[in-house]
Amino acid sequence: MSTILPLLTANDFASDQEVRWCPGCGDYSILKQMQKVMPTLGVPLENVVFVSGIGCSSRFPYYMNTYGIHSIHGRAPAVATGLKSTRPDLTVFVITGDGDALSIGGNHFLHVIRRNLDINIVLFNNRIYGLTKGQYSPTSSEGHVTKSTPRGSIDHPLNPISVALAAEATFVARSIDFNTKHLEQTLQRAAAHKGTSFVEVYQNCNVFNDGAWEYATDKSVKDDNVIELVHGQPLIYGKNHDKGIRLKGLVPETVKLDGDISAEDLVCHDETMEEPHYAFMLSRMRWPKMPEPIGVFRNVLRSTYNDDINNQVADAIAEQGTGDLDALFHSGDTWEVH
Amino acid sequence: MNQEPIAVFPLDETNNSKKPITHLTAVTVRLVGDSGDGMQLMGSQLTNTSALAGNDIATFPDFPAEIRAPRGTRAGVSGFQLQFSSEEIFTPGDGLDALIAMNPAALITNIADLNDGGILIVNSDSFEDKDLKLAKLKTNPLVDGTVDRFRLIEVPMTKLTRNAVQDLGISTKVADRCRNFFGMGLLFWLYGRDISPTTRFIEAKFRSKPDIAEANRRVLMAGWNYGETTEHFASTYQVRPAKLPPGQYRNIMGNQALAWGLMTAAMLSDKSLFLSTYPITPASDVLHELSHFKNFGIRTMQAEDEISAICSTIGAAFGGSMAVTTSSGPGISLKSEGANLAMMLELPLLIVDIQRAGPSTGMPTKTEQSDLNQVMFGRNGESPLPVCAASSPGDCFNVAIEAWRIATQFMTPVIILSDAYVANGAEPWLIPKTAELPRIEIRHPGPISAGEVFLPYERDSRLARPWAIPGTTGLMHRIGGLEKEDRTGNVSYDPLNHQHMVQTRAQKVANVANVIAPLEVDGPETGRLLVLSWGGTLGACRTAVQQCRAEGCAIAHVHLRWINPFPKNLGEIVQNYDHIVIPELNTGQLRMLIRAKYLVDAQGLNKVQGKPFTVTELKAKFKTYF
């Protein structure tokens, strides 16, 4: 994406700390793609900060040779808000998980998105609490049997993309740990976005929830279960590119492309729609009833919190002049004691 | 009763009364009415004009949490107490010389504090049967003997106010809202106060509503003229200017002084100020104040909750800003986890707790000192933080600067305690010259080149670690809540390292005692009784001790600004007296710390009524030791 030749390599972004996720964890892939993407951004190491909360995914900053804060559970968006508001010159990533972002940190997640702080949020969704050894998470399916739900989860899951869109996220995307090329491209596009970018990554926890995303990663079925969103292109999927999404009224339906139905009858993907309802509709397409979209759901521009907070300061200085404490102290009614 | 409209005539320029003048040393006045009656405005105007007259002043606004509590009820009574004096004073006064009551509920809930023979001014239009019923009174206190001991002055303020504005064509409802200006005018007359600051205030406040401005001005003057022309008062009362240290003064409130102190600390340390906070009584005024000064480079954030407020503060501190979060007790408890992270990260930031009566939601507008235990111990694990407390409205300015100095010298969050009484109170403030204030030097480590090693947890002689900020080449490092290896800051589960780090963090906070001022004892260096106080009780304790001493008691007083760590000489001081009394607006939180640390038999004087100490009750306790 950058015309400047990258001076750094992926290795420059790897810290000297030993990576301690379980062997086979999907996190390794995300870390690798991130380290690959970083040099292409043209940002020096010292201008990048990774902020995380608590959970397996939140160990991420320790493995990046950048500045980093491993904060407390669910609070990374709040930490990032203070940092980016006061240091808009920095490139800030928030690394989070399904429990961190949507359960304990749900409030901060909503508010950082509605403020459109210019940061990049990557949510590792493994639909389980891994670090605490296997309790159900806010994205676990109903009926999911875990250590804390021996008779199955009775909680209706949250859909991370729907939640982000409800808060009017300006950039929303989904990718998959196993789909490394797509993940790399998605992270790159997220980083290029000005405003909050939100990327949900389907991530496999091979210890506590192995195969949670098998339908989207297994080579034999994934092409029929996943639809890749491409801006300006019709929604076509399937191993043989012979299936598509058509609108029936306000409801999307899957159709087979045969003689009667052509690509022109299908929904043409537009990630730049101003209102988020179309992207929301896409977010409601869930396997097994529908193929699940990956790629960029929404990509629009709106003013950022960090710009606004700093512009108000700049405007006040321009209008009132730089503040003078002595003048302030003597403003209003004062009196002299001799 | 006088049913005639009072003539509205322009006052002469000096607005001097023709009546004789009685000189007094000090006057304590309390204004009470419905929470929508404008008592706080009336109080702040009387405060301002008294300060401008050169009096020493101390105020105590006391209001319900409800913005417009049910009219006429006891629960809805809002009050403002002011003492103005020709001598130096430290409290808003105990017994009242004058009470202005706008309705029966206000009268009945406050009359006990009026001195015998004190002036009681009532709005007699508000003592109808329905008003008595709202106040749950079976008989009218104006006639049933309740007020026999006082100089009752019945003023039909509602009628007189309506009369004063009758030709302005404003509604009765709007006219009635001007009533507080009638009371104000009467008080200004009674105490020989200049009305011009208030007329200037009216002009500025109602610039866009000239008819309201005119109505208020007329009512103010009608009140003044009422005093001058009726036979209720034989003389006016004058309190001469106080002999305060020379210099330029202004009136300042606690939260305002705190905000200005934070701004000054930022300037002295060449930092831009970032305040992130969530609205809560009685702390919100700090946010309001700072949000108006963006041209000082101040960024303010109203966070989505208390947790976000402290966490964004941590982010800003990591980025190199002067970061502050403000709250009160319930919010501080939500911030505990964040405060603990900041302690672990060893980043400088300020956490301000403007205490109110707890527990839980408690009594949000009432004062208390009951968060000391919370800020000392309300975090998991071994988590020491420096804690300091403001002792008066003006002192909030000094505390803010000192706390930031300590935070940056020791790389630690610092907790500032204030309270509702200090935050909302006002006093004359000797305006400092910022050029004469000592600077706060901060050094961030500079860039290093490839091959050089940066150790984020290497410590200086104070045990502070370097404040390396993002954007600095070569200093990339990761910090977090996990235990860190000494010097490198890498995650460590090593048993001995953990013990070393816990002890090091504790020793670092203990080292703050090396740079804070030693305590000065007010009174004899040894003797029968030591009074030990902290925070907002300074004024009442100092006054009570001085009065006891004047009456022949060998009594000494020390007041703590720093509660963690204690000043170095406190251990010696507490051994020098036969008895120690610790007055606190809690059930003995400092007392527990003192007894634990110094093994002395300190006794408590503990009040948890949502109100500050009176000098009278302190003296009564102190005298029992003699």
Interface residues (C-beta under 8 A of the other chain):
Chain A: S15 Q17 P44 L45 E46 N47 V49 F50 V51 I54 P61 Y62 M64 N65 T66 Y67 G68 I69 H70 S71 I72 R75 P77 A78 V79 A80 T81 G82 L83 K84 S85 T86 R87 D89 L90 N107 H108 L110 H111 I309 N310 Q312 V313 D315 A316 I317 E319 Q320 G321 T322 G323 L325 D326 L328 F329 H330 G332 D333 T334 W335 E336 V337 H338
Chain B: N48 A51 L52 G54 P197 P241 K243 L244 P245 P246 G247 Q248 Y249 R250 N251 W260 M263 T264 M267 S272 F274 S276 F293 K294 N295 F296 G297 I298 R299 M301 A303 E304 D305 I307 S308 A309 C311 S312 T313 I314 G315 A316 A317 F318 G319 G320 S321 A323 E337 G338 L341 L345 I431 P432 K433 T434 A435 P447 P470 G471 T472 T473 G474 L475 M476 H477 R478 I479 G480 G481 L482 N490 V491
